[in-house]
Amino acid sequence: MRFGRNVEVRPLGGGFGCLLMILFSVVASVLLTVVANLLLN
């Protein structure tokens, strides 16, 4: 994944690490949404 001209991000652990990072980000966003809803209500 590339950001700008000279910044490149490579996922740790190859394909499996990439999958894990995607899964973690999805779970984290869901948890953050639930927590935000609980705090706002």
C-alpha positions in Angstrom: 0.0 0.0 0.0 1.4 3.4 -1.0 0.8 6.8 0.6 2.3 9.8 -1.2 5.6 9.5 -3.1 8.0 7.8 -0.7 5.9 6.2 2.0 5.2 2.5 1.6 3.3 0.3 4.1 3.8 -3.5 4.0 1.6 -5.8 6.1 3.4 -7.9 8.7 3.4 -11.7 8.1 2.5 -11.6 4.4 -1.0 -12.5 3.3 -2.0 -14.0 6.6 -0.9 -10.9 8.5 -2.8 -8.7 6.1 -6.0 -10.7 6.7 -5.5 -10.5 10.4 -5.0 -6.8 10.3 -8.2 -6.4 8.3 -10.2 -8.6 10.7 -8.8 -6.7 13.6 -9.7 -3.3 12.2 -13.2 -4.5 11.4 -13.7 -5.8 15.0 -12.2 -2.7 16.5 -14.4 -0.4 14.5 -17.5 -2.4 15.6 -16.4 -2.3 19.2 -15.8 1.5 19.0 -19.2 2.1 17.5 -20.9 0.1 20.3 -18.9 1.9 23.0 -19.7 5.3 21.4 -23.4 4.5 21.2 -23.4 3.4 24.9 -21.7 6.6 25.9 -24.0 8.9 23.9 -27.2 7.3 25.0 
